[in-house]
């Protein structure tokens, strides 16, 4: 169990770092793309001001303002996919995953640990199936040479992120099923409107 705990801790650290890096790349690409477009609008407006016009036109031509950065939307989409897939693992690692709570209380308390382990095992199996399907899609894209429309980058490395996320989370839930003490406590149920009123 010590090895499983160490694996989950390292996996969580890698996921947190990947999420931060992917979010930063996504944000920088979007901000730079928007700033360049806005800069083009500003220099267009300034080009009509007497005495400033030639300088504004020169600035626009020199910096390439007005047009977006080639590939910026594609980079931001890759970052968004990475954040979403890695975020799934981070939610599972912190006990914040979404689940239906309307069956809570329907089964006797002594059965809850066994049902929780069964649910983790079932989740691991479902994620393994999704990982296998994503792997088939990724291999097919690599074989066909599919590329991103604008940048002409191959698509399969981006799809491999999905394969890795599903595979690693399948392993995570399998470890939760094998070693229930490694499973993080779940976030408490969200407060209802009535509870919020009582708190106020």
N, CA, C and O of each residue as an XYZ file, in Angstrom:
800
protein
N       0.804     -1.198      0.000
C       0.000      0.000      0.000
C       0.851      1.269      0.000
O       0.427      2.313     -0.497
N       2.056      1.167      0.564
C       2.950      2.326      0.590
C       3.313      2.741     -0.824
O       3.359      3.932     -1.136
N       3.574      1.754     -1.687
C       3.903      2.064     -3.081
C       2.714      2.715     -3.782
O       2.890      3.648     -4.565
N       1.506      2.229     -3.504
C       0.306      2.811     -4.112
C       0.111      4.256     -3.657
O      -0.231      5.122     -4.462
N       0.331      4.517     -2.357
C       0.201      5.879     -1.841
C       1.224      6.810     -2.493
O       0.903      7.936     -2.874
N       2.471      6.317     -2.617
C       3.524      7.128     -3.240
C       3.190      7.411     -4.704
O       3.408      8.520     -5.191
N       2.658      6.400     -5.405
C       2.273      6.589     -6.803
C       1.197      7.665     -6.932
O       1.287      8.541     -7.792
N       0.176      7.595     -6.068
C      -0.916      8.567     -6.134
C      -0.432      9.975     -5.796
O      -0.895     10.951     -6.386
N       0.493     10.080     -4.850
C       1.026     11.402     -4.492
C       1.822     11.991     -5.650
O       1.685     13.174     -5.962
N       2.663     11.162     -6.294
C       3.449     11.649     -7.437
C       2.537     11.998     -8.610
O       2.741     13.000     -9.294
N       1.529     11.156     -8.830
C       0.579     11.422     -9.908
C      -0.135     12.748     -9.669
O      -0.295     13.540    -10.597
N      -0.564     12.996     -8.435
C      -1.221     14.260     -8.122
C      -0.310     15.451     -8.347
O      -0.752     16.483     -8.852
N       0.970     15.320     -7.975
C       1.921     16.423     -8.174
C       2.122     16.710     -9.660
O       2.161     17.869    -10.071
N       2.252     15.654    -10.466
C       2.411     15.830    -11.914
C       1.162     16.465    -12.515
O       1.260     17.348    -13.366
N      -0.016     16.014    -12.072
C      -1.263     16.567    -12.591
C      -1.408     18.043    -12.249
O      -1.835     18.837    -13.087
N      -1.052     18.415    -11.017
C      -1.144     19.834    -10.640
C      -0.216     20.690    -11.491
O      -0.606     21.762    -11.953
N       1.021     20.216    -11.700
C       1.973     20.969    -12.516
C       1.484     21.072    -13.957
O       1.555     22.142    -14.561
N       0.987     19.962    -14.513
C       0.496     19.967    -15.900
C      -0.697     20.902    -16.049
O      -0.821     21.599    -17.057
N      -1.571     20.919    -15.054
C      -2.755     21.779    -15.116
C      -2.352     23.255    -15.097
O      -2.891     24.058    -15.859
N      -1.409     23.607    -14.231
C      -0.950     25.000    -14.141
C      -0.283     25.425    -15.439
O      -0.551     26.513    -15.951
N       0.593     24.566    -15.978
C       1.299     24.908    -17.220
C       0.324     25.038    -18.379
O       0.406     25.987    -19.159
N      -0.606     24.081    -18.497
C      -1.576     24.122    -19.604
C      -2.475     25.348    -19.508
O      -2.780     25.974    -20.523
N      -2.901     25.696    -18.295
C      -3.751     26.876    -18.123
C      -2.981     28.142    -18.466
O      -3.529     29.053    -19.087
N      -1.703     28.207    -18.064
C      -0.886     29.380    -18.368
C      -0.681     29.532    -19.873
O      -0.791     30.634    -20.410
N      -0.383     28.421    -20.553
C      -0.202     28.465    -22.013
C      -1.487     28.915    -22.689
O      -1.458     29.749    -23.594
N      -2.614     28.364    -22.252
C      -3.907     28.730    -22.824
C      -4.182     30.225    -22.623
O      -4.597     30.915    -23.554
N      -3.949     30.716    -21.409
C      -4.221     32.123    -21.110
C      -3.302     33.047    -21.899
O      -3.752     34.060    -22.435
N      -2.021     32.706    -21.974
C      -1.065     33.557    -22.711
C      -1.425     33.601    -24.189
O      -1.396     34.669    -24.800
N      -1.763     32.453    -24.773
C      -2.122     32.423    -26.194
C      -3.352     33.280    -26.466
O      -3.376     34.037    -27.437
N      -4.369     33.167    -25.622
C      -5.593     33.949    -25.828
C      -5.356     35.441    -25.617
O      -5.817     36.265    -26.407
N      -4.639     35.786    -24.551
C      -4.383     37.199    -24.266
C      -3.553     37.837    -25.376
O      -3.854     38.946    -25.818
N      -2.510     37.141    -25.825
C      -1.666     37.687    -26.895
C      -2.458     37.859    -28.185
O      -2.304     38.858    -28.887
N      -3.310     36.878    -28.495
C      -4.112     36.954    -29.716
C      -5.090     38.128    -29.655
O      -5.218     38.884    -30.618
N      -5.771     38.275    -28.534
C      -6.735     39.375    -28.377
C      -6.020     40.720    -28.369
O      -6.489     41.676    -28.987
N      -4.874     40.802    -27.662
C      -4.138     42.065    -27.591
C      -3.685     42.509    -28.982
O      -3.712     43.698    -29.298
N      -3.273     41.560    -29.800
C      -2.828     41.913    -31.143
C      -3.988     42.420    -31.991
O      -3.827     43.360    -32.770
N      -5.150     41.801    -31.843
C      -6.333     42.248    -32.588
C      -6.787     43.633    -32.118
O      -7.118     44.498    -32.930
N      -6.796     43.829    -30.794
C      -7.188     45.136    -30.253
C      -6.185     46.208    -30.666
O      -6.560     47.332    -30.997
N      -4.901     45.841    -30.641
C      -3.873     46.794    -31.086
C      -4.096     47.236    -32.520
O      -3.853     48.394    -32.861
N      -4.559     46.320    -33.362
C      -4.864     46.682    -34.744
C      -6.003     47.680    -34.829
O      -5.955     48.620    -35.623
N      -7.033     47.478    -34.008
C      -8.161     48.422    -33.998
C      -7.714     49.804    -33.527
O      -8.120     50.822    -34.086
N      -6.867     49.828    -32.484
C      -6.398     51.117    -31.948
C      -5.559     51.854    -32.980
O      -5.740     53.054    -33.189
N      -4.643     51.145    -33.625
C      -3.793     51.818    -34.624
C      -4.603     52.247    -35.839
O      -4.282     53.252    -36.472
N      -5.652     51.496    -36.175
C      -6.531     51.934    -37.273
C      -7.212     53.252    -36.920
O      -7.320     54.151    -37.755
N      -7.670     53.356    -35.675
C      -8.319     54.600    -35.236
C      -7.315     55.740    -35.204
O      -7.636     56.860    -35.602
N      -6.108     55.469    -34.737
C      -5.084     56.520    -34.666
C      -4.592     56.944    -36.041
O      -4.132     58.073    -36.215
N      -4.686     56.050    -37.017
C      -4.201     56.387    -38.362
C      -5.005     57.512    -38.999
O      -4.544     58.139    -39.953
N      -6.197     57.774    -38.486
C      -7.031     58.845    -39.024
C      -6.805     60.181    -38.324
O      -7.341     61.209    -38.739
N      -5.992     60.157    -37.242
C      -5.683     61.393    -36.516
C      -4.566     62.124    -37.247
O      -3.517     61.539    -37.516
N      -4.782     63.431    -37.582
C      -3.737     64.196    -38.297
C      -2.437     64.238    -37.494
O      -2.446     64.489    -36.289
N      -1.341     63.993    -38.167
C      -0.030     64.028    -37.545
C       0.377     62.722    -36.897
O       1.567     62.472    -36.707
N      -0.584     61.889    -36.557
C      -0.285     60.614    -35.905
C      -0.417     59.461    -36.886
O       0.158     58.390    -36.688
N      -1.179     59.693    -37.945
C      -1.514     58.641    -38.898
C      -0.344     57.834    -39.423
O      -0.361     56.607    -39.319
N       0.700     58.493    -40.000
C       1.825     57.714    -40.551
C       2.529     56.860    -39.498
O       2.918     55.725    -39.773
N       2.690     57.408    -38.294
C       3.342     56.639    -37.220
C       2.509     55.438    -36.804
O       3.047     54.364    -36.535
N       1.184     55.622    -36.753
C       0.304     54.520    -36.373
C       0.326     53.423    -37.421
O       0.329     52.236    -37.096
N       0.341     53.834    -38.685
C       0.390     52.839    -39.773
C       1.714     52.077    -39.730
O       1.747     50.859    -39.910
N       2.809     52.811    -39.489
C       4.121     52.163    -39.388
C       4.129     51.164    -38.235
O       4.619     50.044    -38.383
N       3.579     51.575    -37.073
C       3.534     50.698    -35.911
C       2.702     49.446    -36.198
O       3.072     48.340    -35.803
N       1.590     49.632    -36.881
C       0.725     48.502    -37.205
C       1.438     47.533    -38.137
O       1.369     46.319    -37.944
N       2.122     48.063    -39.146
C       2.835     47.197    -40.095
C       4.021     46.505    -39.440
O       4.291     45.335    -39.714
N       4.733     47.228    -38.572
C       5.934     46.669    -37.950
C       5.588     45.538    -36.982
O       6.230     44.487    -36.985
N       4.569     45.767    -36.158
C       4.196     44.771    -35.150
C       3.187     43.746    -35.657
O       2.871     42.779    -34.964
N       2.690     43.962    -36.861
C       1.707     43.031    -37.409
C       0.394     43.065    -36.659
O      -0.271     42.041    -36.503
N       0.020     44.257    -36.192
C      -1.214     44.376    -35.422
C      -2.421     44.259    -36.330
O      -2.349     44.552    -37.523
N      -3.521     43.832    -35.758
C      -4.768     43.711    -36.512
C      -5.131     42.275    -36.789
O      -6.295     41.888    -36.682
N      -4.130     41.475    -37.149
C      -4.385     40.053    -37.402
C      -4.063     39.265    -36.145
O      -3.161     39.629    -35.391
N      -4.790     38.198    -35.922
C      -4.511     37.353    -34.767
C      -3.213     36.583    -34.949
O      -2.651     36.548    -36.043
N      -2.747     35.975    -33.884
C      -1.519     35.181    -33.934
C      -1.851     33.817    -34.521
O      -2.771     33.139    -34.064
N      -1.099     33.426    -35.529
C      -1.346     32.147    -36.201
C      -1.214     31.000    -35.204
O      -0.183     30.844    -34.550
N      -2.257     30.214    -35.099
C      -2.232     29.045    -34.231
C      -2.630     29.304    -32.793
O      -2.732     28.360    -32.009
N      -2.862     30.577    -32.416
C      -3.222     30.876    -31.024
C      -4.522     30.191    -30.602
O      -4.568     29.615    -29.515
N      -5.583     30.229    -31.417
C      -6.804     29.515    -31.000
C      -6.583     28.011    -30.836
O      -7.139     27.389    -29.931
N      -5.764     27.431    -31.723
C      -5.504     25.991    -31.621
C      -4.719     25.663    -30.343
O      -4.989     24.664    -29.676
N      -3.738     26.524    -30.013
C      -2.955     26.319    -28.793
C      -3.868     26.412    -27.569
O      -3.748     25.620    -26.634
N      -4.774     27.379    -27.581
C      -5.674     27.536    -26.435
C      -6.619     26.343    -26.305
O      -6.957     25.942    -25.192
N      -7.046     25.776    -27.432
C      -7.912     24.582    -27.372
C      -7.144     23.397    -26.792
O      -7.686     22.634    -25.992
N      -5.888     23.244    -27.194
C      -5.061     22.160    -26.642
C      -4.908     22.348    -25.129
O      -5.011     21.394    -24.358
N      -4.659     23.597    -24.723
C      -4.546     23.876    -23.293
C      -5.831     23.571    -22.551
O      -5.805     23.027    -21.447
N      -6.964     23.923    -23.161
C      -8.256     23.682    -22.522
C      -8.525     22.180    -22.372
O      -9.011     21.735    -21.331
N      -8.209     21.403    -23.412
C      -8.391     19.946    -23.341
C      -7.519     19.366    -22.226
O      -7.962     18.517    -21.452
N      -6.275     19.838    -22.159
C      -5.359     19.341    -21.133
C      -5.871     19.671    -19.736
O      -5.872     18.816    -18.851
N      -6.309     20.924    -19.539
C      -6.835     21.324    -18.229
C      -8.056     20.478    -17.856
O      -8.189     20.043    -16.712
N      -8.940     20.249    -18.820
C     -10.158     19.477    -18.533
C      -9.823     18.037    -18.156
O     -10.358     17.509    -17.181
N      -8.947     17.405    -18.921
C      -8.634     16.003    -18.662
C      -7.831     15.834    -17.379
O      -8.068     14.903    -16.609
N      -6.880     16.739    -17.151
C      -6.092     16.659    -15.916
C      -6.957     17.042    -14.719
O      -6.802     16.494    -13.628
N      -7.876     17.996    -14.936
C      -8.764     18.420    -13.858
C      -9.645     17.287    -13.354
O      -9.997     17.247    -12.176
N     -10.000     16.367    -14.244
C     -10.789     15.199    -13.835
C     -10.033     14.395    -12.786
O     -10.607     13.966    -11.785
N      -8.745     14.196    -13.026
C      -7.926     13.465    -12.065
C      -7.754     14.223    -10.760
O      -7.776     13.625     -9.684
N      -7.582     15.539    -10.851
C      -7.429     16.342     -9.638
C      -8.706     16.304     -8.791
O      -8.644     16.268     -7.562
N      -9.859     16.312     -9.462
C     -11.125     16.229     -8.726
C     -11.243     14.886     -8.006
O     -11.661     14.825     -6.850
N     -10.872     13.823     -8.697
C     -10.933     12.496     -8.080
C      -9.956     12.390     -6.907
O     -10.268     11.774     -5.887
N      -8.774     12.994     -7.055
C      -7.762     12.912     -6.003
C      -8.149     13.705     -4.763
O      -7.688     13.402     -3.662
N      -8.994     14.720     -4.932
C      -9.382     15.551     -3.794
C     -10.764     15.203     -3.245
O     -11.224     15.830     -2.290
N     -11.430     14.211     -3.837
C     -12.760     13.830     -3.387
C     -13.841     14.777     -3.861
O     -14.936     14.804     -3.300
N     -13.545     15.551     -4.883
C     -14.510     16.539     -5.367
C     -15.232     16.133     -6.631
O     -15.858     16.978     -7.272
N     -15.167     14.861     -7.015
C     -15.834     14.425     -8.235
C     -17.352     14.492     -8.067
O     -17.885     14.327     -6.970
N     -18.017     14.735     -9.175
C     -19.475     14.810     -9.141
C     -20.060     13.401     -9.101
O     -19.567     12.494     -9.772
N     -21.100     13.230     -8.320
C     -21.815     11.958     -8.321
C     -23.242     12.214     -7.851
O     -23.524     13.175     -7.134
N     -24.121     11.332     -8.275
C     -25.514     11.446     -7.858
C     -25.631     11.089     -6.382
O     -25.094     10.074     -5.938
N     -26.331     11.922     -5.629
C     -26.460     11.695     -4.196
C     -27.867     11.263     -3.793
O     -28.146     11.090     -2.606
N     -28.764     11.087     -4.780
C     -30.146     10.806     -4.398
C     -30.337      9.395     -3.852
O     -31.381      9.101     -3.269
N     -29.333      8.499     -4.032
C     -29.444      7.161     -3.458
C     -28.836      7.079     -2.050
O     -28.957      6.057     -1.375
N     -28.178      8.171     -1.613
C     -27.577      8.161     -0.287
C     -28.652      7.911      0.772
O     -29.718      8.526      0.741
N     -28.375      7.041      1.671
C     -29.326      6.749      2.739
C     -30.271      5.605      2.420
O     -30.994      5.143      3.302
N     -30.283      5.135      1.168
C     -31.180      4.040      0.810
C     -30.623      2.669      1.201
O     -31.374      1.717      1.410
N     -29.287      2.589      1.296
C     -28.711      1.297      1.672
C     -28.259      1.357      3.135
O     -27.904      2.427      3.630
N     -28.271      0.233      3.813
C     -27.849      0.199      5.223
C     -26.391      0.643      5.375
O     -25.564      0.389      4.499
N     -26.092      1.292      6.465
C     -24.744      1.817      6.709
C     -23.644      0.759      6.610
O     -22.575      1.058      6.078
N     -23.863     -0.474      7.105
C     -22.789     -1.476      7.004
C     -22.413     -1.817      5.550
O     -21.303     -2.281      5.290
N     -23.340     -1.587      4.607
C     -23.068     -1.932      3.213
C     -22.328     -0.821      2.459
O     -21.826     -1.055      1.359
N     -22.257      0.368      3.027
C     -21.674      1.518      2.313
C     -20.227      1.272      1.896
O     -19.900      1.538      0.739
N     -19.327      0.776      2.773
C     -17.942      0.545      2.338
C     -17.834     -0.423      1.155
O     -17.065     -0.187      0.223
N     -18.613     -1.519      1.197
C     -18.560     -2.494      0.098
C     -19.094     -1.882     -1.190
O     -18.524     -2.094     -2.259
N     -20.175     -1.128     -1.098
C     -20.731     -0.483     -2.296
C     -19.777      0.573     -2.848
O     -19.669      0.742     -4.063
N     -19.089      1.281     -1.962
C     -18.116      2.285     -2.405
C     -16.974      1.620     -3.159
O     -16.531      2.117     -4.194
N     -16.495      0.484     -2.631
C     -15.417     -0.242     -3.319
C     -15.898     -0.758     -4.675
O     -15.171     -0.698     -5.667
N     -17.130     -1.264     -4.704
C     -17.685     -1.737     -5.976
C     -17.809     -0.583     -6.971
O     -17.509     -0.754     -8.152
N     -18.246      0.582     -6.509
C     -18.381      1.751     -7.381
C     -17.023      2.177     -7.931
O     -16.910      2.545     -9.100
N     -15.984      2.127     -7.077
C     -14.638      2.474     -7.540
C     -14.145      1.471     -8.577
O     -13.526      1.851     -9.571
N     -14.420      0.194     -8.344
C     -14.017     -0.841     -9.305
C     -14.755     -0.666    -10.626
O     -14.156     -0.800    -11.693
N     -16.044     -0.371    -10.562
C     -16.835     -0.142    -11.769
C     -16.346      1.095    -12.525
O     -16.270      1.087    -13.753
N     -16.018      2.149    -11.792
C     -15.483      3.365    -12.411
C     -14.158      3.074    -13.100
O     -13.918      3.551    -14.209
N     -13.294      2.291    -12.448
C     -12.008      1.925    -13.054
C     -12.221      1.157    -14.359
O     -11.523      1.394    -15.345
N     -13.181      0.242    -14.360
C     -13.462     -0.540    -15.570
C     -13.985      0.362    -16.692
O     -13.569      0.233    -17.843
N     -14.893      1.272    -16.350
C     -15.432      2.180    -17.371
C     -14.344      3.081    -17.942
O     -14.303      3.317    -19.149
N     -13.468      3.581    -17.086
C     -12.376      4.432    -17.559
C     -11.390      3.644    -18.421
O     -10.828      4.181    -19.375
N     -11.185      2.382    -18.088
C     -10.304      1.537    -18.910
C     -10.893      1.338    -20.299
O     -10.165      1.354    -21.291
N     -12.210      1.150    -20.376
C     -12.874      1.017    -21.684
C     -12.728      2.312    -22.479
O     -12.427      2.278    -23.673
N     -12.941      3.454    -21.821
C     -12.793      4.747    -22.494
C     -11.350      4.957    -22.955
O     -11.112      5.503    -24.032
N     -10.388      4.521    -22.135
C      -8.980      4.638    -22.524
C      -8.687      3.793    -23.764
O      -7.959      4.230    -24.655
N      -9.254      2.580    -23.823
C      -9.041      1.715    -24.984
C      -9.655      2.327    -26.243
O      -9.053      2.278    -27.316
N     -10.852      2.902    -26.114
C     -11.486      3.551    -27.269
C     -10.690      4.775    -27.714
O     -10.510      5.007    -28.910
N     -10.215      5.556    -26.741
C      -9.414      6.737    -27.078
C      -8.096      6.330    -27.729
O      -7.596      7.024    -28.615
N      -7.532      5.204    -27.290
C      -6.290      4.712    -27.898
C      -6.526      4.317    -29.352
O      -5.699      4.615    -30.214
N      -7.640      3.652    -29.632
C      -7.967      3.301    -31.021
C      -8.096      4.553    -31.881
O      -7.595      4.594    -33.004
N      -8.772      5.579    -31.348
C      -8.922      6.837    -32.076
C      -7.568      7.477    -32.333
O      -7.312      7.979    -33.428
N      -6.690      7.461    -31.316
C      -5.370      8.082    -31.448
C      -4.522      7.351    -32.475
O      -3.868      7.979    -33.307
N      -4.532      6.028    -32.417
C      -3.758      5.241    -33.389
C      -4.284      5.444    -34.804
O      -3.508      5.507    -35.758
N      -5.616      5.546    -34.936
C      -6.202      5.807    -36.251
C      -5.792      7.153    -36.796
O      -5.489      7.275    -37.983
N      -5.777      8.172    -35.946
C      -5.352      9.512    -36.382
C      -3.890      9.520    -36.797
O      -3.518     10.161    -37.781
N      -3.054      8.795    -36.033
C      -1.630      8.732    -36.375
C      -1.420      8.003    -37.698
O      -0.587      8.403    -38.511
N      -2.186      6.926    -37.907
C      -2.054      6.141    -39.145
C      -2.497      6.948    -40.366
O      -1.885      6.869    -41.432
N      -3.583      7.734    -40.192
C      -4.110      8.529    -41.310
C      -3.370      9.844    -41.513
O      -3.530     10.501    -42.541
N      -2.559     10.225    -40.528
C      -1.816     11.477    -40.637
C      -2.694     12.703    -40.468
O      -2.444     13.732    -41.096
N      -3.731     12.612    -39.621
C      -4.614     13.763    -39.378
C      -3.824     14.911    -38.761
O      -2.970     14.707    -37.899
N      -4.130     16.131    -39.223
C      -3.435     17.309    -38.720
C      -4.439     18.398    -38.368
O      -5.583     18.372    -38.823
N      -4.000     19.362    -37.547
C      -4.808     20.536    -37.228
C      -4.899     21.402    -38.474
O      -3.910     21.563    -39.188
N      -6.065     21.957    -38.744
C      -6.314     22.634    -40.020
C      -5.390     23.813    -40.280
O      -4.927     23.975    -41.409
N      -5.103     24.643    -39.282
C      -4.328     25.864    -39.522
C      -2.836     25.636    -39.355
O      -2.050     25.991    -40.233
N      -2.442     25.046    -38.232
C      -1.014     24.901    -37.927
C      -0.372     23.684    -38.583
O       0.852     23.597    -38.678
N      -1.205     22.743    -39.037
C      -0.728     21.498    -39.654
C       0.028     20.612    -38.666
O       0.833     19.776    -39.076
N      -0.225     20.789    -37.378
C       0.364     19.909    -36.379
C      -0.383     18.577    -36.381
O      -1.592     18.553    -36.614
N       0.312     17.472    -36.125
C      -0.400     16.190    -36.024
C      -1.345     16.197    -34.827
O      -1.037     16.783    -33.789
N      -2.479     15.555    -34.972
C      -3.509     15.561    -33.921
C      -3.245     14.509    -32.850
O      -3.650     14.685    -31.701
N      -2.570     13.414    -33.211
C      -2.472     12.285    -32.286
C      -1.805     12.623    -30.951
O      -2.212     12.051    -29.940
N      -0.785     13.532    -30.873
C      -0.236     13.825    -29.533
C      -1.271     14.456    -28.602
O      -1.260     14.212    -27.396
N      -2.166     15.267    -29.170
C      -3.213     15.878    -28.342
C      -4.221     14.824    -27.877
O      -4.702     14.860    -26.745
N      -4.528     13.890    -28.775
C      -5.447     12.809    -28.399
C      -4.806     11.882    -27.367
O      -5.501     11.271    -26.556
N      -3.472     11.783    -27.402
C      -2.772     10.931    -26.428
C      -2.955     11.447    -25.007
O      -2.889     10.670    -24.054
N      -3.186     12.758    -24.853
C      -3.468     13.320    -23.523
C      -4.731     12.680    -22.950
O      -4.791     12.363    -21.762
N      -5.737     12.493    -23.801
C      -7.000     11.884    -23.368
C      -6.765     10.435    -22.959
O      -7.286      9.976    -21.942
N      -5.975      9.716    -23.761
C      -5.659      8.313    -23.431
C      -4.970      8.235    -22.072
O      -5.336      7.422    -21.223
N      -3.964      9.093    -21.878
C      -3.211      9.076    -20.622
C      -4.113      9.400    -19.434
O      -4.024      8.757    -18.389
N      -4.983     10.401    -19.598
C      -5.868     10.789    -18.481
C      -6.809      9.659    -18.100
O      -6.959      9.354    -16.917
N      -7.448      9.028    -19.090
C      -8.365      7.928    -18.785
C      -7.611      6.741    -18.158
O      -8.103      6.123    -17.215
N      -6.421      6.427    -18.683
C      -5.648      5.295    -18.167
C      -5.213      5.532    -16.729
O      -5.379      4.662    -15.874
N      -4.655      6.711    -16.462
C      -4.167      7.012    -15.115
C      -5.305      7.064    -14.100
O      -5.140      6.648    -12.953
N      -6.449      7.572    -14.521
C      -7.583      7.618    -13.592
C      -8.196      6.237    -13.383
O      -8.739      5.959    -12.314
N      -8.115      5.369    -14.394
C      -8.538      3.977    -14.192
C      -7.661      3.314    -13.133
O      -8.158      2.597    -12.264
N      -6.352      3.558    -13.212
C      -5.436      3.016    -12.204
C      -5.742      3.615    -10.831
O      -5.731      2.911     -9.821
N      -6.017      4.925    -10.806
C      -6.331      5.599     -9.538
C      -7.554      4.950     -8.863
O      -7.512      4.622     -7.678
N      -8.628      4.773     -9.622
C      -9.831      4.187     -9.030
C      -9.643      2.718     -8.677
O     -10.251      2.223     -7.727
N      -8.812      2.024     -9.429
C      -8.512      0.633     -9.076
C      -7.796      0.583     -7.725
O      -8.080     -0.277     -6.891
N      -6.859      1.522     -7.522
C      -6.164      1.577     -6.232
C      -7.122      1.960     -5.107
O      -7.000      1.462     -3.987
N      -8.079      2.847     -5.407
C      -9.093      3.185     -4.399
C      -9.896      1.946     -4.006
O     -10.230      1.759     -2.836
N     -10.204      1.097     -4.999
C     -10.975     -0.114     -4.716
C     -10.148     -1.130     -3.932
O     -10.668     -1.802     -3.040
N      -8.865     -1.241     -4.263
C      -8.011     -2.209     -3.575
C      -7.621     -1.743     -2.176
O      -7.526     -2.547     -1.249
N      -7.399     -0.445     -2.032
C      -6.974      0.129     -0.753
C      -7.919      1.275     -0.382
O      -7.603      2.436     -0.641
N      -9.060      0.972      0.214
C     -10.064      2.011      0.514
C      -9.532      3.158      1.369
O     -10.049      4.273      1.300
N      -8.505      2.892      2.173
C      -7.968      3.949      3.035
C      -7.253      5.043      2.220
O      -7.014      6.138      2.728
N      -6.914      4.741      0.962
C      -6.286      5.749      0.102
C      -7.312      6.675     -0.541
O      -6.961      7.731     -1.067
N      -8.568      6.279     -0.496
C      -9.627      7.086     -1.123
C      -9.825      8.363     -0.307
O     -10.016      8.293      0.907
N      -9.782      9.534     -0.960
C      -9.970     10.776     -0.207
C     -11.409     10.916      0.258
O     -12.320     10.403     -0.393
N     -11.629     11.603      1.372
C     -13.010     11.834      1.798
C     -13.717     12.732      0.797
O     -13.113     13.648      0.241
N     -14.996     12.468      0.568
C     -15.747     13.262     -0.403
C     -16.078     14.628      0.164
O     -16.228     14.799      1.374
N     -16.188     15.604     -0.740
C     -16.674     16.915     -0.327
C     -18.083     16.755      0.213
O     -18.841     15.923     -0.285
N     -18.448     17.532      1.220
C     -19.824     17.430      1.723
C     -20.817     17.863      0.665
O     -20.465     18.576     -0.275
N     -22.065     17.429      0.821
C     -23.111     17.788     -0.141
C     -23.279     19.295     -0.165
O     -23.183     19.936      0.881
N     -23.529     19.882     -1.337
C     -23.711     21.326     -1.411
C     -24.922     21.759     -0.596
O     -25.911     21.035     -0.476
N     -24.815     22.949     -0.046
C     -25.909     23.456      0.777
C     -27.130     23.749     -0.068
O     -27.025     24.244     -1.190
N     -28.277     23.441      0.481
C     -29.519     23.784     -0.208
C     -29.894     25.212      0.152
O     -29.293     25.814      1.042
N     -30.896     25.758     -0.545
C     -31.337     27.122     -0.278
C     -31.837     27.248      1.158
O     -31.605     28.269      1.806
N     -32.540     26.192      1.674
C     -33.064     26.240      3.023
C     -31.928     26.290      4.046
O     -32.006     27.020      5.035
N     -30.863     25.500      3.799
C     -29.723     25.509      4.705
C     -29.038     26.864      4.703
O     -28.621     27.353      5.753
N     -28.915     27.485      3.509
C     -28.299     28.798      3.426
C     -29.088     29.819      4.211
O     -28.508     30.695      4.852
N     -30.442     29.713      4.168
C     -31.265     30.647      4.916
C     -31.060     30.479      6.411
O     -31.029     31.461      7.153
N     -30.918     29.215      6.863
C     -30.704     28.955      8.283
C     -29.375     29.555      8.727
O     -29.281     30.138      9.806
N     -28.329     29.406      7.873
C     -27.022     29.944      8.206
C     -27.084     31.456      8.351
O     -26.462     32.027      9.247
N     -27.847     32.112      7.454
C     -27.980     33.566      7.535
C     -28.747     33.959      8.786
O     -28.962     35.146      9.031
